[in-house]
Amino acid sequence: MTMRYELLVPKILEGAAVRFPKKEIVTRVGEGTHRYTYADMFARTTRLGNALRELGVGVGDRVGTFAWNNYRHLEAYFAPSIIGAAVHTINIRLAQDDMAYIINHAGDKALLIDPDLAPLIEAIADRLPNVQHYVIMGEPDEVTTTLPGAVSYETLLAAASPEYQPQYVDEYDTMGLCYTSATTGMPKAVAYSHRAVYLHSMAAAMTDMFELSERDKVMAVVPMFHANCWGLPFVTTLVGAGQVFPGVRPDPRIICELIEQEGVTLSGGVPTIWIGVLDYLNRSGVEYDLSSLKRLVSGGSAVPLAILQAYRDRLGVEIIHAYGMTEAAPLISVNRRRSWLDSMSPQEQLELCAKQGTVAPGVETKLVDENGEEAEWDGQQRGELWFRGPWIAGEYVDDERSDETFVDGWYHTGDIASIDPDGYIQIVDRVKDMVKSGGEWISSVDLESAIMAHPEVLEAAVIAVPHPQWQERPLACVVQRSESTAQLTKETILEFIEPNFARWWLPDDVVFIDEIPKTSVGKFDKKVLRERFESHV
Ligand code: AMP
């Protein structure tokens, strides 16, 4: 028999302190940087754990974080798990009602808040009866808030014991909590066990996934409150890679500067981030040396082919497409080329990169059609993706909506896809974003990707609008590049995409808008567009 050994998140932290004490963690602060090592991070995280314990936080309690991507947030990712509590990463861009709902639903006992974000919590503080402690993540002079009893993070750490006294719990106990960025109804809570995060980290590091090692420098642009930050803080600490945090309000300039200055080898963010970076490079004309970047991970929504192409051909950077969700901690699949596909032409390789990749080892997949039958993996047949595996949620926390999504041990994603014979997933659409025209389905994702290939187009979103005869018809909402002087019209757009689609797929109309509204995690917000153009026909 092998020894029984619990897979606990504090073990990831302990390992980093012993194996990689000198490795550096860098955070952008103002126009400069804060730098320290894993040894420092371990010491401070130990103190934070002890400080939280002193405040009365213990096994089973929840600690909310309300912060940008920075080193204190990294400490807060790990400290609750040392004392058997759980970290709850709160989305700083939620509406007030949603924010109050999730803080109360999670039962957060303490909130750790970045100084500049405190006013957002002040506005709802009278609706948070369970919060006993407000901690401002800064020096004492940064505590300028009216939040009751607010203390500075650094004051707490200075007064806390430096002794590492972990409270180990069961590997199936909760170490973290993240809410979905629900587009209908209130956000739903997903709880991550220690074991799930540990195994997810091991899988994410694998060569056929993010291919991470101690030699890497990882910069998560994806917010630390979005879907567990794609697991990046955990996997990076596990393998001892360097970490780079972009700090307050990262913009394309900051992202490019950090990649160049720090020699970032892997960065991750939603496609709108990479669209924005490319646009900034085009407009500013500033040349950055981005050659350190070996992997640029894009996930959260489909990455348009034109973006993959622009990064490959103009910047020499390969975008790696990843797919997942809050419910899966979040990685399901990463797009790496299988050895037997190496002989593909450059164009075929590009088209392969636009797919969502093959599932991680350990994740089981079903593709289920409208009749409840399993669809063939032939790259044609479509179905809903179902998953199960060691890091996939089995339910939403205290939520009666669980039964619709978690059925007989399978997580039903609501994502419609095909899978090719090599196992590559191609997301067609979310069920609720598909356009149902005369009983047939049209993929908004395919249309958007084709429109965004137009050189004068910055962004495009396709939505369903109600139609008296066809039930729904596609409407394209297009943003023209700010520097473009061309006269873009409905006709030019439709002519451009016409060769790729059957006639009845083509949008009935094309509207030109200043900006595609974004969700709190930076995806195209089609709900807002649907409301705006409800009576467009
Ligand atoms: P969230 O939990 O907010 O990250 O949302 C997860 C959902 O985003 C998934 O169920 C998909 O609908 C969508 N999604 C995530 N990654 C991708 C991707 N690479 N391509 C297309 N859709 C994606």
Boltz pocket constraint, residues with backbone or C-beta under 6 A from the ligand:
constraints:
  - pocket:
      binder: B
      contacts: [[A, 180], [A, 181], [A, 227], [A, 298], [A, 299], [A, 300], [A, 301], [A, 302], [A, 303], [A, 321], [A, 322], [A, 323], [A, 324], [A, 325], [A, 326], [A, 327], [A, 330], [A, 356], [A, 413], [A, 414], [A, 415], [A, 427], [A, 430], [A, 521]]
      max_distance: 6.0
